[in-house]
Amino acid sequence: MNQDKTRQDKILEFWNQRAGFGVKAGSDDHVGKELEVAALSRHLRDGMAVAEFGCGNGMTAIALAKAFDVRIVCFDFAPAMVDAARALARESGVGDRLMFGVADVADEPGLGGNFDVIYTQRMIINLPNWASQARAIRYLLAHVKKGGHYLMCENSARALAKLNELRQCAGLHDVTAPWHNVYLDDVAVAELDLPDARLTEVEPFMGTYYFLSRVVNAWLAQREGKQPAYDAPVNELALRLPAFGDWSQTKLWVFQRNPG
């Protein structure tokens, strides 16, 4: 337990420090971020009550509020991130439909109501183990309205292994999960006991992108003796092509709470 607490303190410090990184606070990978927002958008519509846990500096919530007439309640456990999110929201033109607060999903805070959609974006993987991840999934689903959805945009351990198989074929070293992440076990997620909800689909929406960015672009950069860049033109091609392959390191797990 003390090890987990020390790890979470370090993760909190890490994200507080990244709050000053502007548009790159949540991720340096801007194309990947764009694809994630597009995947979440396919499950939203005007008039929904929406919540986000792990909102970072609010970039995703702001993008969704610009695309839809929705109100989004956003939480992050890093106070510096929440401060940054409030500042960006004030400048965005949609700040009146966004609310930000400091809260840790592990504390299971009271939310004062249920939502049509709750989503996370690479937040569950910051938790220290599968037991804490499973508790968080159940907690979030408990705050989804009957018939509503929890959209879990997170990283897959199985897909990372498949991606590394491709990289090995190209003579590239394996990619490892960042020190502060525990990628999800796909089988454990599929078999998770949910008394009042079910997993309806899994969308490997970034398969094309990970093939282009982590294999093709990485191989080309290696030939030139350079580090692969996130803004390489070949990465942008994924925005135009359909997703394919079983190496989508980031996936969207769609859960639905049972109606009635």
N, C-alpha and C positions, 0 to 999 in steps of 0.2 A: 504493500500500500504506500509506504514512504517513497519507494522508487517511482511509482506512478505520480505521486504528488510532486516530486522533484522534476520529473519529466514535464508535467503540465505547467509548472512554473516557468521552465525554460521556453516552452512553446508560447506561453503568454508574453514573455519578454521578446521573443522573436517577432511576433505579430505586432506588438506595440512599436517596435523599431521600424517595421515595414510600413507603418501608417504614413510615414513621410515620403513614400515612394510615388505618390500621385497615382496616375492611371495604372501603374505597375505594382501597386501595393499588394493586390491579391495574387498576381501572377505576371511574370515577364512575357508570357506567351499570349500576345494579343489576338492572334488568329484562333487559337484554342478557346480563348475567352469568348470570342464572337460566336463560335460554334455552340458553346454551352448556352449562351443567352438564346440563340435560335432554337435549340432543343427545348428549353424551358418554355419558350413562347408558344410552341405548338400545343401546349396544354392550358393556356390561359385564354380568357375572354373578358370582355368588358363587364364591369359590375361585380367582379369577384372580390371577396375578402381574402387577402393573401398575407402570409407571414414567411419570413426568412430567418433562419438561424445560421450564424456565421457570415454575417453580411459584409464583413470587412469594411472598406471605405465607401460602400454603397453603390458601386458602379453598376452592378447587375440590377439592383432595385430601381435605380434611376432610369436605366435603359428600358426596363419593363413598364415603368410608369409612363414613359414617353410613348410607348407602343400601344398601351391599353389604358382604358379608363378604370383603373383599379386603385385601391388603397392597400399599402403594404406596410405591415408592422415588422421592423427589422431589429435583430438582436445580434450582438457579438460580445465575446467575453473579454476583448481587448479594449479598454477605455479609450486609448489613443485612436483606434480604428473608428470607434463610434463618434468621437469628436471630428475626425476627418470626414466621415459620412455626413454628419449634420452640415458641415461647411459646404461640401459639394452639393448637397441637396438644396441649400439656399440659393445656389447659383444656377441650378438646373432648370428652373421654371416649373418643376413638378413637386417642389418641396412640401406643398400643402397636402399632398396625398401620401407622404412618407413620414413614418415615425420611427425614431431610432432609440434603442435602449441598451444598457449593459446587462447582459445575462449570460450565464453558462448553462448549456443544455444539460450538463452533468448534474446540476443542482435541481433540475426539473421545476423551474419557476412557474408560478401560476400565471396564466395568460388572460384570464377574465373573459374567456369566450373561445369559440371554435371557428375554424377557417375553411373556406372552400378548397384552398390549396396552401400547403406548407412546402417549402423547398429548402434544400441545402445544396451547397456548391463547394465540394471538397472541404467540408467541415467535419463530417463523421470520421474521416480518416485521421483527424488530429487527436482522436480519443485513443487511450493507451492500449486497448485490447478488444477482442470480439465481445466479451461480456458487457463492457461499457458501451460499445457500439450498438449492440442489440437492445440494451435498455433505452438508449437515445431514440432508436427507431420506434420502439413501442410508445415512448413518451410523446413523440411528435404525432404519431397516428392517433393518439388519444385526444389530440386537440384539433383533429380534422373533423369537419361535419360529416354526418352519415352520408355516404355516397361521394364524399370528396376525396381528394388525392394528396398523397405525400410524394413529392418528386425528389428522388435521391440522386443527385448528380455527383458521383463519387468515383474513386479509382479502384480498379479491379486487379487483384494479384494474378489471377489466371491470365488476363489479357496481357499483363506485363511480361509474363513468362512466354507467351506466344510471340510478343513483339521481339523479345530477345532471341528467340529461335530465328526470326528473320534477320536480325542484326548479325548473328553469328554466321549466317550464310553469306552475308556481305563483308565479312571480315571485321566487323565492328565489335567493340567491347559491350558487355551487358549494361543496360540501364538499371539503376537501383532506385528504390523509393527514397525520397528525402528522409533525413534523420527524424523529422518530426511527424512522419506519416506512418500509419499502419493500414496498408491497402486491404480492401475487403476480400474475404473468401467467398467466391461466387456460390459455391455449394451451400455454405452456411447461410447466406442470405436467402437462397431459394428455399431452404428447409426451415427457416425461422418460424416458430410457432406464434401465430398472430390470431388470437381468439375472435377478433372483431374486424379483421381486414385480410386482404390477400394481395399478393404480388401479381399484377395483371400483365406486365410486359417488361422486357429489358431491351433498351435501345443502345446498340453499339455504334452510336452516331458519329464517332470520331475515328473509325477504322481507316478511312482514306487519309485523313489528316496525319495520323500517326505513321502510316506507311510512307507518306511523302516527306514528313518532317524528320522522323527519327530513323528512317532507313535511307531514302533517296537523298535527301538534303545532307544527312550526316555522312553518307558515302562520298558525295561530291566534295564536301568540305575536307574530308580526310585526304582525298587525292590532292587537294591544293594546300595541305598542311595548315588548315585553318580550323577554328572552332565553328560549328554550325550556328547560323544566326536565325533567330525567330522570325525576322522580317525578310527572309529569303523569298524571292518570287515564287519558287516552286511550292512553298508552304501555302501561299495564297490560292493556289489552284484548287485546294480542298474546298474552298468556299463555293466552287462552281460544279463540283462533281458529287455524285451520290456516294453514300458511305458503303464500304465493303470490307469484308475480312473480320477475323476474330481476334484482332490485336488492338481493339479500341480501349486503350488504357483507361480512359474516362468513359463511363457508361451512365445512362439514365435508367435507374430502377423506378418503375411506376407502381406505387401501392394505392389501392383503393379501400377506403373504409366501407364496410358492408352497409348498404342502404336499408332503411326501415328498422 
